């Protein structure tokens, strides 16, 4: 163990970087949604049923509670029993349709501009909607975007919250209306059944951000060539040290410890095999922490 600590220069000895890995998903069947922990449901402020999870098991959460949570958290609706209509913010709705992507699937966030959702309204299929990201970031809910018709971006049907993997459909008119009765349902399927709203395809990309910090630790000539290890003593009674640590002391570095300003040991990087260091040599190590 070295007998002293060396302070790092945060400007010269520490480098921080991040790597953004993306994964593409294309969900075309209920089984695929279940395997990827993706839940679709319709909720009203007056719903009496219970929310089911992505695998179809009924939970203890009332659908009306889910509605109020979404209304309060995502839309700052103090009333909790209505949300703004997507294409007409001056109007409100007490019904919404939700696609919730599980955290294990979307990782850190859904990638902006990557969402494509295809729906069948009754026997009318191939109604495609995409996302357009907003430029501003809302403090409470993070980044969000607008869900619009692929063929006409002025047709607004909902809102996507990228950082929580939540797609809220709370708009639409005519054939593509997400505000119709909850009896029409909202689930993954073929979308060719009269009176139903079916999700025939959902595509998106997930983002997994890996942060890395590299600490460059250097032992210069004449530094760290001593040890507190008891094996360095040639004669314990006399307190003399082994010949290899006199004149031109030589050590073997087996690990690098990172300490905070108070001297507390925070992390240890082991070196294998140990690195030999003579009194005249410089040895530099890069310690990488990934999180």
TORZA-124163 format. One record per atom (N, C-alpha, C): residue in one letter; x, y, z. Coordinates in steps of 0.2 Angstrom, whole numbers, padded with zeros to 4 digits, always signed. Last residue first. Example, Ala and Ser with C-alpha at 12.3 -4.5 7.8 and 13.67 -1.06 7.14 Angstrom:
BEGIN
S+0064-0011+0035S+0068-0005+0036S+0064+0000+0039A+0066-0028+0039A+0062-0022+0039A+0066-0016+0039
This chain:
BEGIN
X-0105+0021-0078X-0112+0021-0074X-0117+0024-0079X-0089+0017-0076X-0094+0017-0081X-0101+0016-0077X-0072+0022-0074X-0079+0021-0071X-0084+0022-0076X-0056+0018-0077X-0062+0020-0080X-0068+0018-0076X-0040+0024-0075X-0045+0021-0071X-0052+0023-0074X-0025+0023-0082X-0031+0026-0084X-0037+0021-0080X-0009+0026-0076X-0014+0021-0076X-0021+0025-0078X+0009+0027-0078X+0003+0030-0078X-0003+0025-0079X+0025+0028-0071X+0020+0024-0073X+0013+0028-0072X+0042+0031-0073X+0035+0034-0072X+0030+0029-0075X+0057+0027-0064X+0052+0026-0069X+0046+0030-0068X+0067+0026-0054X+0068+0031-0060X+0062+0031-0065X+0063+0016-0046X+0064+0023-0043X+0064+0028-0049X+0052+0005-0055X+0058+0007-0052X+0058+0014-0050X+0038-0005-0054X+0040+0002-0055X+0047+0003-0051X+0028-0017-0062X+0034-0016-0059X+0036-0008-0060X+0011-0021-0059X+0016-0018-0064X+0022-0015-0060X+0002-0037-0058X+0005-0031-0055X+0011-0028-0060X-0007-0041-0073X-0003-0043-0067X+0000-0037-0064X-0019-0032-0065X-0017-0038-0066X-0014-0039-0073X-0025-0021-0053X-0021-0021-0059X-0018-0028-0059X-0041-0014-0048X-0035-0019-0047X-0031-0020-0054X-0046+0000-0041X-0045-0003-0047X-0039-0008-0047X-0058+0006-0030X-0052+0003-0030X-0051-0001-0037X-0066+0020-0022X-0066+0015-0027X-0059+0012-0028X-0065+0028-0011X-0072+0027-0014X-0072+0021-0019X-0059+0032+0005X-0058+0028-0001X-0064+0026-0004X-0057+0049+0010X-0061+0042+0011X-0060+0038+0004X-0052+0061+0010X-0047+0055+0010X-0050+0049+0011X-0060+0072+0007X-0059+0070+0014X-0054+0064+0015X-0061+0071-0007X-0057+0077-0004X-0055+0075+0004X-0060+0053-0010X-0063+0060-0011X-0058+0065-0007X-0049+0042-0020X-0052+0045-0014X-0055+0052-0015X-0046+0027-0028X-0048+0034-0029X-0051+0036-0022X-0031+0017-0030X-0037+0019-0026X-0039+0026-0027X-0025+0004-0039X-0026+0011-0039X-0032+0013-0035X-0014-0010-0037X-0020-0007-0037X-0020+0000-0037X-0001-0015-0038X-0006-0020-0038X-0013-0017-0039X+0015-0012-0042X+0009-0008-0041X+0003-0013-0043X+0030-0016-0034X+0025-0018-0039X+0018-0015-0038X+0045-0007-0033X+0039-0009-0030X+0035-0012-0036X+0062-0003-0028X+0057-0005-0033X+0051-0008-0030X+0074+0009-0024X+0068+0005-0022X+0064+0003-0028X+0089+0010-0024X+0085+0011-0030X+0079+0007-0029X+0092+0012-0009X+0096+0014-0015X+0091+0016-0021X+0079-0001-0005X+0085+0004-0003X+0088+0006-0009X+0071-0011-0008X+0068-0004-0006X+0073+0001-0004X+0078-0022-0009X+0075-0020-0015X+0072-0013-0014X+0082-0026+0004X+0087-0022+0000X+0084-0019-0006X+0069-0023+0016X+0072-0027+0012X+0077-0023+0007X+0072-0013+0032X+0068-0015+0026X+0072-0019+0021X+0072-0015+0050X+0076-0014+0043X+0071-0016+0037X+0068-0017+0062X+0064-0012+0058X+0068-0010+0052X+0072-0026+0071X+0077-0020+0070X+0073-0015+0066X+0061-0035+0071X+0064-0032+0077X+0068-0026+0076X+0060-0038+0057X+0055-0034+0061X+0057-0031+0067X+0070-0036+0044X+0070-0038+0051X+0065-0034+0055X+0064-0032+0032X+0069-0038+0032X+0070-0040+0039X+0048-0028+0027X+0053-0028+0032X+0058-0034+0032X+0039-0030+0017X+0045-0026+0015X+0050-0026+0021X+0028-0037+0022X+0033-0041+0019X+0039-0037+0017X+0019-0027+0027X+0024-0030+0032X+0030-0034+0028X+0017-0013+0017X+0016-0020+0017X+0021-0023+0022X+0019+0000+0014X+0017-0002+0021X+0016-0009+0022X+0031+0005+0002X+0025+0002+0004X+0025+0001+0011X+0038+0015-0011X+0038+0013-0005X+0032+0009-0003X+0037+0023-0023X+0041+0017-0023X+0043+0014-0016X+0029+0034-0025X+0026+0028-0024X+0031+0022-0025X+0041+0043-0035X+0035+0043-0031X+0032+0036-0031X+0053+0043-0043X+0054+0044-0036X+0047+0044-0032X+0043+0048-0057X+0049+0045-0054X+0050+0047-0047X+0025+0047-0054X+0031+0049-0057X+0037+0046-0054X+0011+0040-0057X+0016+0039-0052X+0023+0041-0055X-0005+0045-0061X+0002+0045-0063X+0006+0045-0057X-0021+0042-0067X-0017+0042-0061X-0009+0041-0063X-0034+0048-0075X-0027+0046-0076X-0023+0048-0070X-0050+0042-0075X-0046+0046-0070X-0039+0043-0072X-0065+0044-0084X-0058+0041-0084X-0053+0045-0080X-0081+0040-0085X-0076+0045-0082X-0070+0041-0082X-0096+0038-0094X-0089+0036-0092X-0085+0041-0090X-0113+0033-0096X-0108+0038-0094X-0101+0035-0092X-0124+0028-0108X-0119+0026-0103X-0114+0031-0102X-0141+0028-0111X-0135+0032-0111X-0130+0030-0106X-0151+0022-0122X-0147+0019-0116X-0141+0023-0116X-0167+0023-0130X-0160+0026-0129X-0157+0024-0122X-0177+0015-0142X-0175+0017-0135X-0168+0019-0135X-0188+0019-0155X-0181+0018-0153X-0180+0019-0146X-0203+0011-0162X-0199+0017-0159X-0192+0014-0158X-0219+0007-0168X-0212+0007-0169X-0209+0013-0165X-0233-0003-0168X-0229+0002-0165X-0222+0001-0166X-0248-0008-0176X-0240-0008-0176X-0238-0002-0172X-0261-0009-0173X-0258-0014-0177X-0251-0014-0178X-0272-0007-0161X-0265-0005-0162X-0262-0010-0167X-0289-0003-0163X-0284-0008-0162X-0277-0005-0164X-0305+0000-0158X-0299+0004-0159X-0293-0001-0158X-0321-0006-0164X-0315-0006-0160X-0309-0001-0162X-0331-0006-0173X-0333-0004-0166X-0327-0004-0162X-0327-0021-0182X-0331-0015-0182X-0332-0013-0174X-0310-0026-0185X-0317-0027-0181X-0321-0021-0180X-0298-0025-0189X-0302-0026-0194X-0309-0027-0191X-0286-0025-0181X-0289-0019-0182X-0294-0019-0188X-0277-0034-0175X-0278-0034-0182X-0281-0027-0185X-0269-0028-0160X-0273-0033-0164X-0273-0031-0171X-0268-0021-0144X-0264-0023-0150X-0269-0029-0154X-0281-0010-0139X-0277-0015-0138X-0273-0017-0145X-0295-0003-0133X-0288-0001-0135X-0283-0006-0134X-0313+0000-0134X-0307-0003-0132X-0300+0000-0135X-0325+0004-0136X-0322+0002-0142X-0315-0001-0140X-0329+0008-0124X-0332+0002-0126X-0328-0001-0132X-0326+0021-0122X-0321+0017-0120X-0323+0009-0122X-0331+0031-0137X-0332+0027-0131X-0327+0022-0129X-0318+0042-0144X-0324+0038-0144X-0325+0034-0138X-0306+0049-0145X-0310+0051-0139X-0317+0047-0139X-0299+0046-0156X-0297+0043-0150X-0301+0044-0144X-0303+0045-0172X-0305+0049-0166X-0304+0044-0160X-0304+0044-0187X-0298+0043-0183X-0299+0047-0176X-0315+0049-0193X-0314+0042-0193X-0309+0040-0188X-0318+0063-0184X-0320+0059-0189X-0318+0052-0188X-0303+0067-0174X-0310+0069-0176X-0312+0064-0182X-0292+0069-0160X-0294+0066-0166X-0301+0068-0168X-0286+0065-0143X-0288+0069-0149X-0291+0066-0155X-0277+0059-0135X-0282+0062-0132X-0285+0067-0137X-0266+0047-0131X-0270+0049-0136X-0276+0052-0134X-0250+0047-0125X-0257+0048-0123X-0260+0051-0129X-0236+0037-0121X-0240+0040-0126X-0247+0041-0124X-0222+0036-0112X-0229+0037-0111X-0232+0040-0117X-0208+0036-0107X-0211+0031-0112X-0218+0031-0112X-0203+0046-0100X-0206+0041-0096X-0209+0035-0101X-0197+0054-0109X-0193+0052-0104X-0196+0046-0099X-0206+0057-0119X-0201+0053-0121X-0197+0050-0115X-0223+0057-0121X-0218+0060-0115X-0212+0055-0116X-0233+0063-0133X-0229+0058-0131X-0224+0061-0126X-0250+0066-0137X-0244+0069-0134X-0240+0063-0132X-0262+0067-0150X-0260+0066-0144X-0253+0069-0142X-0267+0072-0163X-0271+0067-0159X-0268+0065-0152X-0268+0084-0175X-0265+0082-0169X-0270+0077-0165X-0265+0087-0191X-0270+0083-0187X-0267+0080-0181X-0255+0093-0197X-0259+0098-0193X-0264+0094-0190X-0248+0083-0204X-0246+0085-0198X-0250+0090-0194X-0254+0071-0213X-0256+0078-0212X-0254+0080-0205X-0249+0058-0213X-0251+0062-0220X-0253+0069-0219X-0247+0055-0200X-0241+0055-0205X-0243+0059-0211X-0254+0065-0187X-0255+0061-0193X-0249+0061-0198X-0245+0066-0172X-0249+0069-0177X-0250+0064-0183X-0241+0070-0156X-0242+0064-0160X-0247+0067-0166X-0228+0080-0150X-0235+0080-0152X-0235+0074-0157X-0217+0078-0135X-0219+0079-0142X-0226+0078-0144X-0205+0081-0122X-0212+0079-0124X-0213+0081-0132X-0194+0079-0108X-0195+0081-0115X-0202+0078-0118X-0201+0082-0092X-0195+0081-0096X-0197+0083-0104X-0210+0085-0082X-0211+0079-0086X-0206+0078-0091X-0206+0096-0075X-0209+0091-0072X-0209+0084-0076X-0201+0106-0085X-0197+0104-0079X-0199+0097-0076X-0201+0103-0102X-0205+0104-0096X-0201+0101-0090X-0191+0110-0115X-0191+0104-0110X-0195+0106-0104X-0194+0114-0132X-0193+0116-0125X-0194+0109-0121X-0197+0109-0144X-0190+0112-0143X-0189+0113-0136X-0205+0093-0147X-0205+0100-0145X-0198+0102-0144X-0206+0081-0160X-0203+0083-0154X-0204+0091-0153X-0218+0072-0167X-0214+0078-0168X-0212+0081-0161X-0222+0055-0172X-0221+0061-0167X-0217+0066-0169X-0236+0049-0181X-0229+0049-0180X-0228+0055-0174X-0248+0037-0187X-0247+0043-0184X-0239+0043-0181X-0259+0030-0199X-0252+0030-0196X-0251+0037-0193X-0270+0018-0202X-0270+0025-0200X-0264+0026-0196X-0274+0005-0207X-0268+0009-0209X-0268+0016-0208X-0292+0003-0208X-0285+0002-0206X-0280+0006-0208X-0308+0002-0204X-0303+0006-0207X-0296+0006-0204X-0316-0005-0196X-0314-0009-0202X-0309-0004-0206X-0311+0002-0181X-0316-0002-0184X-0313-0006-0190X-0297+0009-0185X-0303+0011-0182X-0309+0007-0185X-0281+0004-0182X-0287+0002-0186X-0293+0005-0182X-0265+0012-0183X-0271+0010-0179X-0276+0008-0184X-0247+0013-0180X-0253+0012-0185X-0259+0009-0181X-0235+0024-0175X-0240+0020-0173X-0245+0020-0178X-0218+0028-0173X-0223+0027-0178X-0228+0022-0175X-0205+0038-0166X-0211+0034-0165X-0216+0034-0171X-0194+0045-0167X-0193+0038-0169X-0200+0034-0168X-0193+0058-0162X-0193+0057-0169X-0193+0050-0172X-0182+0054-0148X-0187+0059-0152X-0187+0058-0159X-0182+0038-0141X-0179+0043-0145X-0184+0048-0149X-0187+0036-0124X-0189+0035-0131X-0185+0040-0135X-0174+0033-0111X-0179+0037-0115X-0181+0034-0121X-0167+0023-0105X-0167+0030-0102X-0172+0035-0105X-0177+0010-0108X-0171+0012-0105X-0171+0019-0102X-0188+0004-0114X-0186+0010-0117X-0180+0013-0113X-0189-0008-0107X-0189-0008-0114X-0186-0002-0116X-0190-0006-0093X-0185-0011-0095X-0184-0011-0103X-0201+0003-0093X-0194+0005-0092X-0189+0000-0094X-0213+0000-0105X-0210-0002-0099X-0203+0001-0099X-0224+0011-0112X-0219+0007-0113X-0215+0006-0107X-0241+0013-0114X-0236+0014-0109X-0230+0009-0110X-0253+0021-0122X-0248+0016-0123X-0242+0018-0118X-0270+0026-0119X-0263+0026-0117X-0259+0020-0120X-0283+0037-0121X-0280+0030-0123X-0273+0031-0122X-0296+0045-0112X-0289+0045-0115X-0287+0038-0116X-0309+0056-0107X-0307+0049-0109X-0300+0050-0112X-0314+0068-0104X-0313+0064-0099X-0312+0057-0100X-0307+0083-0111X-0310+0077-0112X-0309+0073-0106X-0310+0101-0116X-0307+0095-0112X-0310+0089-0113X-0304+0115-0126X-0309+0110-0124X-0305+0104-0120X-0293+0122-0129X-0298+0125-0125X-0304+0121-0123X-0284+0114-0137X-0283+0114-0130X-0288+0118-0126X-0287+0104-0148X-0291+0109-0146X-0290+0110-0139X-0280+0092-0151X-0281+0097-0156X-0285+0103-0155X-0281+0086-0138X-0275+0087-0141X-0275+0092-0146X-0290+0093-0124X-0291+0089-0131X-0285+0091-0135X-0284+0092-0107X-0285+0096-0114X-0286+0091-0120X-0294+0082-0096X-0287+0084-0099X-0289+0088-0105X-0302+0078-0080X-0302+0080-0087X-0295+0082-0090X-0301+0076-0067X-0306+0073-0070X-0307+0074-0078X-0292+0085-0061X-0290+0077-0061X-0296+0073-0065X-0290+0098-0057X-0297+0095-0057X-0296+0087-0057X-0278+0101-0061X-0279+0101-0054X-0286+0098-0053X-0268+0095-0073X-0275+0096-0072X-0276+0096-0064X-0255+0094-0078X-0256+0098-0073X-0263+0100-0072X-0252+0083-0087X-0256+0089-0090X-0257+0094-0084X-0245+0074-0080X-0243+0076-0086X-0246+0082-0089X-0252+0073-0067X-0244+0073-0068X-0242+0076-0074X-0266+0074-0068X-0262+0078-0064X-0255+0079-0065X-0268+0064-0078X-0271+0071-0079X-0267+0076-0075X-0262+0053-0073X-0260+0056-0079X-0262+0063-0080X-0270+0052-0061X-0263+0052-0061X-0260+0056-0067X-0283+0050-0066X-0282+0056-0062X-0274+0057-0062X-0282+0038-0073X-0284+0044-0077X-0282+0050-0073X-0279+0029-0062X-0274+0030-0068X-0275+0036-0072X-0291+0030-0056X-0285+0033-0053X-0280+0034-0058X-0299+0024-0065X-0301+0031-0064X-0295+0034-0060X-0294+0011-0064X-0293+0015-0070X-0294+0022-0069X-0287+0006-0049X-0293+0008-0053X-0291+0012-0059X-0275-0006-0046X-0276+0001-0047X-0282+0002-0051X-0272-0019-0044X-0277-0016-0039X-0278-0009-0040X-0273-0028-0060X-0270-0025-0054X-0275-0022-0049X-0275-0042-0069X-0278-0037-0066X-0274-0035-0060X-0264-0047-0083X-0266-0048-0076X-0269-0042-0073X-0258-0044-0095X-0265-0045-0095X-0268-0047-0088X-0245-0040-0096X-0247-0047-0097X-0254-0049-0096X-0246-0027-0092X-0244-0028-0099X-0246-0036-0101X-0260-0026-0081X-0253-0025-0083X-0252-0027-0090X-0276-0017-0080X-0272-0023-0081X-0265-0021-0082X-0285-0007-0068X-0280-0007-0073X-0277-0014-0074X-0303-0010-0066X-0296-0010-0063X-0291-0010-0069X-0318+0000-0068X-0314-0006-0069X-0307-0005-0066X-0325+0012-0069X-0326+0008-0063X-0321+0002-0063X-0321+0029-0074X-0320+0021-0075X-0321+0018-0069X-0322+0042-0075X-0327+0039-0071X-0327+0031-0072X-0312+0046-0082X-0312+0049-0076X-0317+0045-0071X-0306+0032-0092X-0310+0038-0091X-0310+0040-0084X-0294+0024-0102X-0297+0026-0096X-0301+0032-0096X-0287+0010-0111X-0292+0016-0111X-0294+0018-0104X-0271+0004-0114X-0277+0004-0111X-0281+0010-0112X-0256-0006-0116X-0261-0002-0119X-0268-0002-0116X-0239-0009-0112X-0246-0009-0110X-0250-0004-0114X-0225-0019-0114X-0229-0013-0117X-0236-0014-0115X-0215-0029-0112X-0218-0025-0106X-0221-0018-0109X-0211-0037-0122X-0208-0030-0121X-0211-0026-0116X-0221-0047-0122X-0214-0048-0121X-0209-0042-0120X-0232-0039-0125X-0232-0042-0118X-0224-0044-0117X-0230-0036-0138X-0231-0031-0133X-0230-0033-0126X-0230-0049-0144X-0223-0045-0144X-0224-0039-0139X-0243-0052-0142X-0238-0056-0139X-0231-0052-0138X-0250-0043-0150X-0250-0043-0143X-0245-0046-0139X-0239-0037-0163X-0244-0042-0161X-0244-0041-0153X-0229-0029-0168X-0235-0030-0172X-0240-0035-0170X-0217-0017-0164X-0222-0022-0161X-0228-0022-0166X-0201-0015-0166X-0207-0015-0170X-0212-0020-0167X-0187-0005-0160X-0192-0010-0159X-0198-0009-0164X-0169-0002-0159X-0176-0001-0163X-0181-0007-0161X-0159+0006-0148X-0162+0000-0150X-0168+0001-0153X-0144+0015-0145X-0151+0015-0147X-0153+0008-0149X-0132+0023-0134X-0134+0017-0138X-0142+0017-0139X-0122+0035-0132X-0129+0034-0132X-0130+0028-0137X-0109+0039-0120X-0111+0035-0126X-0118+0033-0126X-0099+0052-0113X-0105+0048-0113X-0107+0044-0120X-0086+0057-0103X-0089+0056-0109X-0095+0052-0108X-0073+0065-0095X-0079+0062-0094X-0082+0062-0101X-0057+0064-0087X-0060+0065-0094X-0067+0061-0093X-0044+0071-0078X-0051+0068-0077X-0054+0069-0084X-0032+0078-0078X-0032+0071-0076X-0039+0067-0076X-0034+0091-0081X-0030+0088-0085X-0030+0080-0084X-0044+0096-0072X-0044+0098-0079X-0040+0094-0084X-0042+0091-0060X-0048+0089-0063X-0049+0091-0070X-0028+0083-0055X-0030+0089-0058X-0036+0088-0062X-0027+0074-0039X-0028+0074-0047X-0030+0081-0049X-0015+0071-0027X-0021+0075-0029X-0021+0075-0037X-0010+0056-0019X-0008+0061-0024X-0015+0065-0027X-0005+0050-0003X-0010+0051-0009X-0007+0057-0013X+0007+0038+0003X+0004+0044+0002X-0001+0045-0003X+0012+0025+0003X+0012+0028+0009X+0009+0035+0009X+0003+0011-0004X+0007+0017-0005X+0006+0021+0002X+0004-0006+0000X+0000+0000+0000X+0004+0006+0000
